[in-house]
Amino acid sequence: MAVNSDALFDLIHSLSPNEKRYFKRHCNKHSTKESPSYLKLFSDIDTMKKYDSAKLKEYLENATKSSNTSEVKNYLYHLILKSLRNFHADKNHHLRLQEYRTDLHLLLEKGLWKQAKKLLQQARSIAEKANLGLYELEFALMERRIIRQLGTQASALLKQNQERALAILRQTEKELNMTQVFEDIFFSLRTANIVNPEAQHLPKIVNELIGEDHENYLMNASFVAKTQYHTMYAMHHRSKKEYEEANIHLRKLLSLFEDDQKILIEVEYQDRYLKALNNYFNNCFQSGTIEQEFDTIMSKLNSVPETNHRVSGEKFHISSYFYIHYYSRTEEYGKILAKASSILEGLKNYGDVIGISRKLTLIYNIAVIYFETRQYEQALDWIISLLNEGEKETKKTLQFPAEMLRLILFYEKKEFSTLKYLARGFLDQFKKSKKGAPELEIGATLLQIAKLYDKPIRGKADQLEINKKTKDLFIQLHNKIGNSIKREEIKTWLKEKSDGRI
């Protein structure tokens, strides 16, 4: 297989520190050179923070001392895969069974039937314990060849084999149909962010596919089928706001991963475990049980191995999200702000993997905490950093509330000239796209107030008159839109203004 340069880069950067060390030891052990060209190339690519085609081409040419780089590139790619196979040989049921398959085919080719029979029993035992139906079926077909050759009680044994193989096929068909339902739900959420109709009518659909005896199905189901079942039911209950029922399935889902630690070294399952933990946290938050569960949830999160940069970034994001939301609920804002600098550092380190929307949400949440603790200068710094990102995603999600909060911060800082300028821009920018939004009323009122203050004030009487007009404007504004504001930080602020804290 010809290998693209970016594929080689992605493969190397997907490796865990232990996998990298194993690869280097493997190379040095089997090399007669002090520093083989492919090992130097590996180290050079590993030091690259981001993919750079020109730099990679330079590394390839330096490693090969010629412009023909494809041979070393392909050799290195496949050498890494071979190293991974060796490193994970005993850590994964699939890899172990693949080795059994290869050995069994070799023994069958050589006609060593008794040896093949003994090895097959070992392989089948692993496949049965893991409920890996496709391997069980292949081993059943191999067993038929052995039964026919050895001849002892062949008729009865072949009948047993046939019954077992058909049972495996029936279970596999059920799992395949369930996978189709799972994927329909999953893709509708990922692409359209809506709950597929299948999720709403899940119990009926599942009963049609596997019958009403769900426990029997799960007892014989593969690991993947079990995780899909509990994921779907968790989504089903959450869509109905049945948070405790959803968490029953999420606890079972999390336990499936935790009971087999070998699973949690696989990136896909790490990702699914982290998503399940995130959903569990949100359900606890909604059901009011987060105080009892928070320490356990954080312990589970910290136990996930950081096999690569992307997983480390995902853990950082989820940990920060949990921390901010939990301590905001308990109003322990100091604990959040004590971590603000480390969160900022994490955003710099993992900004390339956590996604711009989630990055901006973290920034906005920190700004809100500074705002609610009346540290307006710091809040403004974070809001400006959000608005300076300049990404399209900002406009889709957080630009409007961030611009709104910036106006409020300039009001609190009593910088009325700047507030007047920004309020006009805010209204011009959003009056068409956000027509009828209560925040536009706030922007218009702040513009009026900025005009009151942004002119010479002649004596105490003047000041008192402006203060009275300002309070009246806030009272009118609160009476008009107070109940329609969605963001709690802005709703609380407006209530304080209407109550008299000018």
Phi and psi in degrees as a GROMACS rama.xvg file:
@    title "Ramachandran Plot"
@    xaxis  label "Phi"
@    yaxis  label "Psi"
@TYPE xy
-71.2456  139.442  ALA-2
-113.837  127.838  VAL-3
-72.7863  151.771  ASN-4
-62.3496  -39.4643  SER-5
-69.2739  -28.4258  ASP-6
-66.4944  -39.773  ALA-7
-64.893  -43.3352  LEU-8
-59.3997  -48.5277  PHE-9
-61.589  -40.6215  ASP-10
-63.6677  -46.7547  LEU-11
-63.333  -41.3835  ILE-12
-79.0767  -5.63135  HIS-13
-87.5409  -10.7762  SER-14
-75.9516  143.669  LEU-15
-78.6355  163.265  SER-16
-55.2942  -39.8993  PRO-17
-65.5338  -38.8901  ASN-18
-66.545  -37.3467  GLU-19
-65.7785  -44.1253  LYS-20
-62.0591  -41.6757  ARG-21
-63.3496  -42.6453  TYR-22
-60.5481  -44.8965  PHE-23
-65.0495  -40.8567  LYS-24
-64.1217  -40.9805  ARG-25
-60.454  -43.7788  HIS-26
-64.8574  -47.9567  CYS-27
-64.5328  -34.2521  ASN-28
-68.0395  -35.7587  LYS-29
-104.948  12.4212  HIS-30
-111.112  144.351  SER-31
-95.0873  -7.6318  THR-32
-96.4705  157.229  LYS-33
-68.0963  -45.9658  GLU-34
-140.591  85.6865  SER-35
-58.8815  150.767  PRO-36
-59.3609  -37.355  SER-37
-71.1469  -28.4499  TYR-38
-72.4946  -39.1613  LEU-39
-63.9696  -40.9264  LYS-40
-62.1988  -41.6071  LEU-41
-56.9369  -48.6252  PHE-42
-64.9912  -39.2271  SER-43
-62.8022  -46.1462  ASP-44
-66.6168  -35.8056  ILE-45
-63.5238  -29.9446  ASP-46
-78.7902  -15.471  THR-47
-70.0867  127.989  MET-48
-79.3888  -39.7543  LYS-49
-130.793  154.228  LYS-50
-65.1049  128.002  TYR-51
-136.803  104.605  ASP-52
-61.2216  -39.6033  SER-53
-66.0425  -43.5493  ALA-54
-65.1941  -40.5042  LYS-55
-65.575  -38.9829  LEU-56
-62.0103  -40.0735  LYS-57
-62.5418  -44.3553  GLU-58
-60.7333  -42.8551  TYR-59
-62.594  -43.9233  LEU-60
-67.8786  -36.935  GLU-61
-66.3908  -36.8228  ASN-62
-70.832  -34.2914  ALA-63
-99.9687  -13.8553  THR-64
60.8216  27.3297  LYS-65
-157.795  172.45  SER-66
-85.2044  -9.90219  SER-67
-88.4692  92.9999  ASN-68
-101.781  -8.86824  THR-69
-64.0394  -34.2881  SER-70
-65.2856  -48.6538  GLU-71
-66.652  -38.9955  VAL-72
-60.968  -47.9803  LYS-73
-66.2359  -40.7683  ASN-74
-62.6623  -43.7043  TYR-75
-63.7548  -43.18  LEU-76
-58.3618  -49.0801  TYR-77
-74.1381  -26.6911  HIS-78
-67.9452  -38.0447  LEU-79
-64.0904  -44.5554  ILE-80
-60.8578  -40.955  LEU-81
-63.7405  -40.8841  LYS-82
-62.1313  -41.4151  SER-83
-63.9821  -40.175  LEU-84
-59.5582  -44.5584  ARG-85
-66.3649  -42.5753  ASN-86
-64.0757  -38.5973  PHE-87
-102.009  12.6759  HIS-88
-54.2237  -38.8592  ALA-89
-102.906  9.15811  ASP-90
-105.663  -1.54369  LYS-91
-145.191  127.228  ASN-92
-57.0661  -41.381  HIS-93
-63.7769  -44.0812  HIS-94
-67.44  -39.335  LEU-95
-62.9029  -43.372  ARG-96
-70.2589  -30.0646  LEU-97
-62.7797  -39.6517  GLN-98
-65.1062  -41.7071  GLU-99
-59.9811  -42.9867  TYR-100
-57.8849  -47.5838  ARG-101
-61.4791  -46.1563  THR-102
-63.9849  -40.4243  ASP-103
-64.5807  -43.1386  LEU-104
-61.0437  -39.0742  HIS-105
-65.2048  -43.1571  LEU-106
-65.8463  -40.0487  LEU-107
-66.1639  -39.5773  LEU-108
-59.7754  -34.8233  GLU-109
-89.2399  -0.656506  LYS-110
72.4649  23.6573  GLY-111
-90.8921  75.2567  LEU-112
-67.0165  -43.3082  TRP-113
-67.3157  -40.6116  LYS-114
-64.4375  -40.5222  GLN-115
-63.2981  -39.4789  ALA-116
-61.5873  -44.2911  LYS-117
-64.8229  -44.0891  LYS-118
-66.5467  -36.9867  LEU-119
-63.0382  -38.6562  LEU-120
-60.9814  -40.4847  GLN-121
-65.5934  -45.0097  GLN-122
-65.3007  -42.9732  ALA-123
-64.7413  -35.9987  ARG-124
-61.8844  -42.8432  SER-125
-64.4548  -44.499  ILE-126
-64.4978  -39.1931  ALA-127
-67.8015  -43.1488  GLU-128
-63.5752  -34.593  LYS-129
-88.9085  -2.47379  ALA-130
52.4332  47.8623  ASN-131
-98.0038  88.6962  LEU-132
-59.382  -40.0038  GLY-133
-66.1734  -37.5915  LEU-134
-67.6005  -42.4126  TYR-135
-58.5495  -41.6727  GLU-136
-65.7217  -43.4099  LEU-137
-63.6851  -39.9831  GLU-138
-68.0783  -32.2506  PHE-139
-64.3612  -40.1611  ALA-140
-67.4335  -38.5826  LEU-141
-63.4959  -39.341  MET-142
-61.6598  -36.2374  GLU-143
-60.0801  -39.845  ARG-144
-62.6074  -42.1774  ARG-145
-67.4249  -43.1228  ILE-146
-58.4242  -44.2663  ILE-147
-62.9541  -36.0474  ARG-148
-76.5133  -40.6225  GLN-149
-79.4294  -29.5998  LEU-150
80.7152  -23.1771  GLY-151
-67.8276  120.403  THR-152
49.6617  40.4803  GLN-153
-60.2311  -42.2546  ALA-154
-62.2036  -48.76  SER-155
-65.9809  -40.3873  ALA-156
-67.597  -37.8832  LEU-157
-67.1089  -34.5663  LEU-158
-65.7802  -44.0594  LYS-159
-60.4923  -43.0675  GLN-160
-60.5243  -43.0727  ASN-161
-61.7997  -43.4667  GLN-162
-64.233  -42.1343  GLU-163
-65.418  -42.866  ARG-164
-64.0409  -40.2156  ALA-165
-66.8958  -37.937  LEU-166
-63.2428  -40.1435  ALA-167
-62.8296  -42.2278  ILE-168
-63.6088  -41.4829  LEU-169
-63.2558  -44.3852  ARG-170
-64.6001  -40.864  GLN-171
-64.3114  -38.4621  THR-172
-63.889  -42.2425  GLU-173
-61.119  -45.3149  LYS-174
-63.9803  -38.5332  GLU-175
-65.6326  -41.6379  LEU-176
-65.9072  -39.0396  ASN-177
-65.4177  -36.794  MET-178
-62.1361  -37.9832  THR-179
-62.1364  -42.2976  GLN-180
-64.4525  -44.9336  VAL-181
-58.0542  -45.0217  PHE-182
-68.565  -36.2873  GLU-183
-60.8881  -44.1406  ASP-184
-65.8976  -46.0234  ILE-185
-60.7717  -46.6698  PHE-186
-71.8223  -30.9207  PHE-187
-67.6476  -34.9783  SER-188
-71.1785  -41.3482  LEU-189
-71.7901  -38.7387  ARG-190
-91.2243  -36.7631  THR-191
-116.804  -4.57097  ALA-192
54.9767  38.8524  ASN-193
-126.025  155.596  ILE-194
-84.6817  116.294  VAL-195
-57.1378  145.413  ASN-196
-52.8041  -30.6961  PRO-197
-58.0207  -34.5756  GLU-198
-68.1655  -32.9409  ALA-199
-71.3707  -35.1573  GLN-200
-109.329  28.954  HIS-201
-57.8164  -48.4377  LEU-202
-54.7487  -43.3807  PRO-203
-64.912  -43.7225  LYS-204
-64.1459  -43.5667  ILE-205
-64.3754  -42.3579  VAL-206
-61.3847  -35.9652  ASN-207
-67.3331  -31.6014  GLU-208
-85.6994  -41.0349  LEU-209
-122.41  -0.835773  ILE-210
86.3219  179.792  GLY-211
-86.8023  -12.2246  GLU-212
-88.1451  77.9529  ASP-213
-68.1376  -33.6144  HIS-214
-63.5528  -40.3877  GLU-215
-65.4974  -40.7307  ASN-216
-60.3929  -47.4599  TYR-217
-66.5521  -33.7313  LEU-218
-61.712  -33.175  MET-219
-101.144  0.999767  ASN-220
-81.5327  154.838  ALA-221
-72.1678  166.518  SER-222
-56.3069  -46.1375  PHE-223
-62.1822  -43.6797  VAL-224
-62.5853  -39.9009  ALA-225
-63.7246  -43.2958  LYS-226
-65.36  -38.2182  THR-227
-65.3805  -41.958  GLN-228
-58.5299  -52.0269  TYR-229
-70.8677  -32.1467  HIS-230
-63.5696  -45.4142  THR-231
-63.3092  -44.3389  MET-232
-69.0127  -32.0589  TYR-233
-64.0932  -42.5521  ALA-234
-65.9625  -40.116  MET-235
-59.4404  -49.3206  HIS-236
-69.1256  -36.4756  HIS-237
-65.387  -37.4348  ARG-238
-63.5784  -23.1431  SER-239
-98.1712  7.81531  LYS-240
61.5226  30.5799  LYS-241
-97.5325  76.4412  GLU-242
-68.8005  -38.6052  TYR-243
-66.3043  -42.5286  GLU-244
-62.934  -39.7376  GLU-245
-61.1066  -40.3562  ALA-246
-71.8053  -23.703  ASN-247
-59.2043  -44.2109  ILE-248
-73.5911  -35.7273  HIS-249
-67.4453  -35.586  LEU-250
-63.0643  -41.321  ARG-251
-66.0217  -38.8373  LYS-252
-63.605  -47.1483  LEU-253
-62.1299  -38.4847  LEU-254
-65.0855  -35.9217  SER-255
-58.0949  -43.8874  LEU-256
-68.2726  -43.1231  PHE-257
-70.2419  -28.9131  GLU-258
-73.4125  -17.08  ASP-259
-129.363  88.3189  ASP-260
-61.8687  -21.884  GLN-261
-63.5773  -30.0477  LYS-262
-64.1877  -37.2818  ILE-263
-77.3788  6.61255  LEU-264
-93.2115  -5.92303  ILE-265
-91.1839  130.598  GLU-266
-59.1283  -42.6803  VAL-267
-59.2004  -43.9304  GLU-268
-76.3416  -30.3719  TYR-269
-60.4413  -43.9604  GLN-270
-62.422  -44.2611  ASP-271
-68.8039  -36.772  ARG-272
-63.6043  -44.9249  TYR-273
-64.3313  -39.1458  LEU-274
-65.772  -41.0095  LYS-275
-63.0609  -40.8115  ALA-276
-65.6658  -38.9687  LEU-277
-62.8001  -44.0431  ASN-278
-66.48  -37.0735  ASN-279
-62.9017  -43.9099  TYR-280
-57.8868  -48.4323  PHE-281
-64.2602  -38.1815  ASN-282
-65.3887  -41.3993  ASN-283
-61.6675  -39.2084  CYS-284
-61.47  -45.153  PHE-285
-70.5031  -34.1411  GLN-286
-88.6485  -4.90077  SER-287
79.7504  21.2561  GLY-288
-109.356  11.2776  THR-289
-65.5771  -32.6871  ILE-290
-60.9951  -39.4446  GLU-291
-74.5538  -25.7767  GLN-292
-102.424  -13.5736  GLU-293
-58.7766  -48.5506  PHE-294
-62.0042  -39.9412  ASP-295
-64.2943  -42.776  THR-296
-62.7132  -44.4376  ILE-297
-65.6321  -36.0394  MET-298
-63.8904  -41.9955  SER-299
-63.6171  -42.9329  LYS-300
-61.1851  -45.0983  LEU-301
-67.0943  -20.7709  ASN-302
-79.7617  -12.2216  SER-303
-71.5318  122.729  VAL-304
-67.2438  140.465  PRO-305
-92.8164  86.3073  GLU-306
-76.7391  -21.8551  THR-307
-157.146  179.136  ASN-308
-61.6801  -39.1735  HIS-309
-66.2693  -42.8092  ARG-310
-65.3636  -40.2727  VAL-311
-60.6554  -40.9923  SER-312
-64.9166  -40.3022  GLY-313
-65.5866  -41.0867  GLU-314
-63.5344  -41.9381  LYS-315
-59.5434  -47.5859  PHE-316
-62.65  -48.2489  HIS-317
-65.5424  -41.0107  ILE-318
-60.5368  -44.4008  SER-319
-64.7907  -42.021  SER-320
-60.8019  -48.67  TYR-321
-58.062  -47.7543  PHE-322
-60.5187  -47.7727  TYR-323
-64.8554  -46.5943  ILE-324
-70.3468  -38.0821  HIS-325
-67.7814  -49.427  TYR-326
-76.8813  -17.1739  TYR-327
-70.5446  -39.318  SER-328
-63.3428  -41.115  ARG-329
-85.842  0.0799824  THR-330
60.0104  31.3854  GLU-331
-96.7617  67.2698  GLU-332
-64.9128  -29.8893  TYR-333
-59.294  -35.7338  GLY-334
-66.3517  -36.0273  LYS-335
-68.993  -47.6531  ILE-336
-67.0571  -26.9581  LEU-337
-65.1331  -23.7205  ALA-338
-99.3968  0.749277  LYS-339
-58.463  -42.4796  ALA-340
-67.9203  -37.6622  SER-341
-70.9866  -31.8943  SER-342
-66.7168  -41.6121  ILE-343
-61.2602  -42.0155  LEU-344
-64.2415  -40.6363  GLU-345
-63.3455  -37.6785  GLY-346
-63.5841  -34.5084  LEU-347
-69.4249  -41.4916  LYS-348
-72.5604  -35.9123  ASN-349
-117.26  12.0409  TYR-350
-58.4852  -24.5862  GLY-351
-78.6716  -11.9011  ASP-352
-120.503  -17.6755  VAL-353
-92.3509  -9.24701  ILE-354
90.8416  140.482  GLY-355
-65.5677  -38.4973  ILE-356
-63.7878  -44.8019  SER-357
-70.0383  -34.9846  ARG-358
-61.8981  -45.6254  LYS-359
-68.132  -33.8677  LEU-360
-63.3515  -41.3567  THR-361
-61.3828  -44.9618  LEU-362
-60.7901  -45.1952  ILE-363
-62.2501  -42.533  TYR-364
-63.1186  -39.0646  ASN-365
-65.4206  -41.4088  ILE-366
-59.6525  -40.507  ALA-367
-64.295  -39.5587  VAL-368
-63.4466  -44.4645  ILE-369
-60.9034  -40.6298  TYR-370
-62.5735  -46.5961  PHE-371
-69.4844  -22.6382  GLU-372
-95.1989  11.6354  THR-373
61.7325  31.2159  ARG-374
-100.093  76.0996  GLN-375
-69.3403  -33.7789  TYR-376
-64.3187  -46.3163  GLU-377
-65.1753  -40.3063  GLN-378
-59.9978  -42.2752  ALA-379
-65.358  -38.3106  LEU-380
-58.5369  -44.0711  ASP-381
-69.9052  -39.1354  TRP-382
-65.0082  -41.5915  ILE-383
-65.0719  -38.181  ILE-384
-63.632  -34.5753  SER-385
-65.9009  -48.5194  LEU-386
-68.4934  -25.8969  LEU-387
-77.9566  -8.87744  ASN-388
-58.4375  -38.1086  GLU-389
68.7548  19.6786  GLY-390
-91.1807  152.992  GLU-391
-60.0853  -34.6513  LYS-392
-61.6854  -30.8406  GLU-393
-59.8151  -43.4024  THR-394
-66.7312  -33.559  LYS-395
-71.7961  -34.4659  LYS-396
-114.105  -60.006  THR-397
-117.609  -1.00618  LEU-398
-63.6978  -43.9124  GLN-399
-61.0507  -54.9796  PHE-400
-64.8468  -31.4747  PRO-401
-67.8481  -41.8523  ALA-402
-63.5221  -38.4135  GLU-403
-63.1965  -46.6247  MET-404
-64.4905  -35.0424  LEU-405
-62.1925  -40.797  ARG-406
-59.9993  -45.2606  LEU-407
-62.1335  -39.9827  ILE-408
-65.183  -39.4505  LEU-409
-68.4897  -31.4717  PHE-410
-63.788  -48.1366  TYR-411
-64.3252  -30.4099  GLU-412
-82.3883  -2.93708  LYS-413
59.1294  34.388  LYS-414
-98.1453  79.2215  GLU-415
-75.3857  -30.21  PHE-416
-63.6959  -45.9735  SER-417
-66.1798  -39.7769  THR-418
-60.2454  -42.8309  LEU-419
-60.5676  -43.9588  LYS-420
-64.3647  -46.4022  TYR-421
-69.3638  -38.1755  LEU-422
-63.6008  -39.9232  ALA-423
-62.1269  -45.1577  ARG-424
-63.191  -39.5084  GLY-425
-60.0459  -47.4913  PHE-426
-67.282  -40.8899  LEU-427
-64.0309  -38.6122  ASP-428
-72.2508  -37.3916  GLN-429
-112.73  -3.75871  PHE-430
-63.677  -26.5214  LYS-431
-86.6364  -49.7034  LYS-432
-72.8814  -25.6359  SER-433
-117.541  32.2261  LYS-434
-53.8107  127.651  LYS-435
89.4342  -7.12244  GLY-436
-68.7737  136.568  ALA-437
-61.967  -27.5472  PRO-438
-62.5778  -28.4748  GLU-439
-65.9002  -34.9615  LEU-440
-63.967  -39.5553  GLU-441
-64.21  -44.6225  ILE-442
-58.6001  -42.9508  GLY-443
-65.5937  -40.3465  ALA-444
-66.5192  -42.4753  THR-445
-63.8494  -31.9492  LEU-446
-65.6837  -42.662  LEU-447
-60.5651  -44.3062  GLN-448
-66.4889  -40.7092  ILE-449
-59.6978  -38.4874  ALA-450
-66.5989  -35.6932  LYS-451
-62.5757  -44.1139  LEU-452
-84.839  -24.0865  TYR-453
-85.8758  51.6058  ASP-454
-157.016  161.896  LYS-455
-57.9382  134.836  PRO-456
-106.822  120.399  ILE-457
-102.376  90.0064  ARG-458
85.8774  176.903  GLY-459
-67.1138  -37.4569  LYS-460
-61.117  -42.6743  ALA-461
-58.1963  -46.3413  ASP-462
-61.2195  -45.0187  GLN-463
-63.6125  -38.5248  LEU-464
-64.7939  -43.3584  GLU-465
-65.2683  -41.3099  ILE-466
-60.9397  -40.8837  ASN-467
-65.2651  -44.298  LYS-468
-61.432  -40.1576  LYS-469
-62.3771  -46.2813  THR-470
-62.044  -43.2479  LYS-471
-60.8578  -40.4641  ASP-472
-63.1531  -41.8532  LEU-473
-66.8657  -38.5764  PHE-474
-63.8693  -46.0051  ILE-475
-60.2493  -43.2766  GLN-476
-63.3833  -44.9078  LEU-477
-64.2903  -41.8683  HIS-478
-62.9334  -31.2478  ASN-479
-82.1415  -42.9477  LYS-480
-126.809  -0.167786  ILE-481
-51.7982  -40.0132  GLY-482
-82.3023  -10.5285  ASN-483
-99.9675  -3.47289  SER-484
-77.843  130.397  ILE-485
-88.3883  -38.2191  LYS-486
-80.5112  122.835  ARG-487
-62.5947  -36.8733  GLU-488
-63.7477  -35.8338  GLU-489
-78.3596  -38.6641  ILE-490
-61.0905  -44.7936  LYS-491
-63.529  -42.8722  THR-492
-60.6289  -46.2185  TRP-493
-64.5339  -37.2496  LEU-494
-62.5135  -41.7203  LYS-495
-62.8127  -40.1506  GLU-496
-65.5142  -41.6889  LYS-497
-71.4227  -24.0967  SER-498
-81.0574  -8.23015  ASP-499
120.434  -5.6644  GLY-500
-83.6914  91.3726  ARG-501
